Amino acid sequence: MGRITTRRPVVRLRGEHRVERPDTLVVEEPLELRVDGAALAVTMRTPGHDVELAHGFLLTEGVIASGADISAARYCDGVDDEGANTYNVLDITLAEGVAPPETGVERNFYTTSSCGVCGKGSLDAIRLRTKHSPAADSARVTSETLAGLPDTLRAAQKVFDATGGLHAAALFTAEGEMLVLREDVGRHNAVDKVVGWAVTNDRIPLRGMVLMVSGRASFELAQKAVMSGIPILAAVSAPSSLAVDLAAESGLTVIGFLRGRSMNIYSHADRVHISEGGVDR
């Protein structure tokens, strides 16, 4: 779309030196998601891969189970002062026979990193609601493979290089091959775009995969991994307590503080084989 970055004037101070120059910023705009014409959610996102975002959001919210549950996606309504389409309103048409979102799924507000749920009852609800539980996934990954993921992720963050203002999420095979990477101002949006890529490419459930994120592992990201069948979630920063609780309940392996060969495994550590001198144990 050419709307991922923009230029703004900035006054840059470096000690006693003052320079006025344009700076590159990441674009942040609202996206309203509609299902069959009814408003469902508004999220602040970086434009681009919006259809993937919608598919991923609907799958991780339990509205759809696969790409076959969506028959169409189209931009509508939103226009600027000159009458041009803003591409900030996306309407999703569900396939015939697919039930509309349940009452309570609607999010007529700006989504944030807050999950809005807590307690064992909520954890059980998520675990039981997923159609793609990772609990029985036999995926295994070596600590050596995991150690290389952050550098691979960072090297592929092209927009971050220009702006310094984006989260990233990427999907890897257990052998360390990166299949897809998405960047966004919202960490949850970046994950939804990755999951949406899988939905639109008929790769759900994501058996045997590793989801790598550039920040912390929140409950919301753990939930999205569980809902899409991802068995391993790795993050360069810390997980939250609720994310670890959900992971333990749902069969998800959560790895935090993944920095080189150093990492903490918070749940289902049996999926990680320790590499020593090129030998796994």
N, C-alpha and C positions, 0 to 999 in steps of 0.2 A: 504493500500500500504506500510505502514511502512516508509513513507516519510514525515510525518507531522512535525516531529522534527528531529534535528540533534545536534551533539555535537561539540563545538569549544573551543579552549583554551582561557582563559581570565585571566588577572591580576586583582585581586580584592584588592582594598585598603580600609581599615577601620581604619581611623586615621593614626597611624604610622605603622600599621600592613599591610604587603603585602603578599598575598597568590596567588600562581599560581595553577589554577585548571580548569577542563573542565566545560563548562556551556551549558545548554540546550537552543537551539534557535528554533524558529518556522521556517519552511522551506518556502521560497518564490521562486516560479518559474513561468515563463511565460506559459500561455495556449493559443494556437492559436485555435480559433473556426472557422470551415469551414462549409458552408452549400452547400450541393450537390457538394462538391469539390472546391468551391470558397471561398477564405479567407474572413472572415467577421470581426473578432475582435481579438485583442491580449490583454489579461488581466493578470496582476500579481496576482497570487492566491496561497493559500496553497493547495497542492495536496490533493485529496480526494473528493468524491462526485462530480466529474467533470461532469458526465452526468446530475445530478440535476442542477448544475450550468448552463449548456448549455440550458436545458429546461426552467429554470427560466429566463435566459437572453433573450431567444427568445420570451417568452410570454410577458415579461415586455417591450420589444421593439416593440411589436405588430406584430411580424412575424408569430406567431402561436396563437391559441385561446385555445387549449387543447392538451393533450398528443396524441390524435388521429391524430394530424397534423404532427407527426414525425413517420417515419417508421423504422429508424435504427440510431444507434450511435456507432461509432467505432473509436478507436485510430489508427493513421496511421503516416507514414513517419518519424517522429522525432526520431533520433537515436543519441547515444553518440559516443565518440571516439572509443569505442569497438564494435560498431554496434548494441548495445542493444537499445530497444525501450525506449525513455524517457517518454512516456505517456504525452507529452506536446502538442500534436496536436490531436484534436478531430473533426471528420467529422460527421455532422448531415445530414441525408437524409430525406427530407420532403416527406410526403405522397403524393400520386398521386392527382393532382388537387390543391395542396396548392401553392399559389403564392410565388416566391422567394422574398427575402428582397427587399424593394424599394430602389432606388438610394438615397444615403445619409445616409442609416443605417450603411454602412460599417464603421468600426473603425480600420483602419490600423495603430494603434498607441496604446500605453499603456493607458488603461482607468484610469481615476483619479476621485477624488470626484467632479470635476467640471461638471456642467450639460450641459454647452454649449448652453443654451437657456435662454432667458429672455423676459419679457414683456407679456402683456395680450394676444397677438396673440398666443404666444407659449403655454400659459396656456389653452386657448380655444382648441388648437390643441390636447393637451393631453386629456382633458376632453371629447372631441368628439371622439377621436380615441379608447378609451377603450371599449371593448365589455362587461366589467364586472363592470360597474360603481357602487360604494358603496353608491350613493346618496340616494337611497330608502331603504337601509338596516335598519331594525328596531332594530338592536342590542343594548343592554343596558348592562352596566357593573357598578358595584358598586365601589366607591372609596376604600372600604376595600379590594376588590379583586385586584384592581390596585396596592395598597400599597404593596402587597405581591409578585408581579411579579419580581422586581429587585433581591430580595434575591433568588428566585427560579432560575432565569436566572444565577446568579453568581455561585450558588451551582453546576450547571450542566456544568460549563466551565472547563472541565478537562484539556484540553491542555493549557488554560490560566494559570492554577495553576502551570504548569511545565515551562512555558516560559514567562508569563506576556506580550506577544506580539500579542494578537489576539483580533479582534472584534467578537461579538456574536450577533446572531439574533435568536429569538424563536417565535413560533406560539402558542398562547394560546386560549382556549375557553373563552367565556364571564364569565364562572364560575371559571376560573383560572387554568384549567388543561393544562399542557404543552404537546403539541402534538409532537413537533420536535424542536431541537436546532442544529444550525450549527455555527462553528467558522471558521474565515478566516482572513488573514492579511488585506483584503479589506472589509470594511463594506458593500459595494454594493454587493460583492461576497457572503458574508454571507447571505444576504437577497435573492439573486438569488438562493442559494442552498435551502433555506427554501421554496421559491415559487416553485422551481423545484421539491422538494419532493412532494408538493401538486399536481403538474402537473402529475407526474409519478404515483400518487396514485388516480388519477381521482377525485380530491377535488376542482377543480376550477369551479366556483368562490368561494372564501374563505369567504362566508357569515358568519356573526356573530363572526368573529375572531378578536383577538388582536395581532398585530405584535409588539414585544418588542425588542428594540435594545440597545446595551450596550454603545453607544456613543451619538452623536448628531443626530438630524433628519434633514438631508439635503434634498434639492429638489429631488435629485435622488431617495432617499428612499421613499419619499412621492409618487413620480411617480410610483415606483414599487408597492406600496400598492394599488394605484388607478387602475393600469392596471390589478391587480390580484383580485380585488373585496374585498380587506380588508377594513373594515369600521373604524378601530381604530388603530392608530400608536402611540406607547408610547416609550419615550426615557429617559434615565437617565440624559441627558444633554439638551442643547438648540436646538430648531429648527432654521432654517434659515428663513428669511423673505419670500423668494420665495416658500419654502415648505409650509408655512402657507397660502400664497396666493393661491397656487394650491389646498390645502386642502379645503379652503373656497369655491373655484369654483367647486370642484368635489364632495363635500359631505363627505369628510374624516375628522374624528376627530383626532386632533393632540394634544398629551399630552407631555409636556417637563418637565425637572427637577423633574422627578418622583423619589423621595427619601423618602421611608417610606410613611407616610400619607400626605406628602407635595408634591404638584404638580401644574403645570400651565396648564390650558386647553385653547388652542389657537384657536380652531375652533369646531363648532358643539358640544357645551358643553352639549346639551340635552341628549347625549348618556351616560353621567356619572351621576349616582345616588349617592348622598352624604350619607355616612353611619355614623350615630351617635348612639353610644351605641348599635350597632348591628341592628339598625333600619335604613332603607333606606328612603331618602326623596328627 
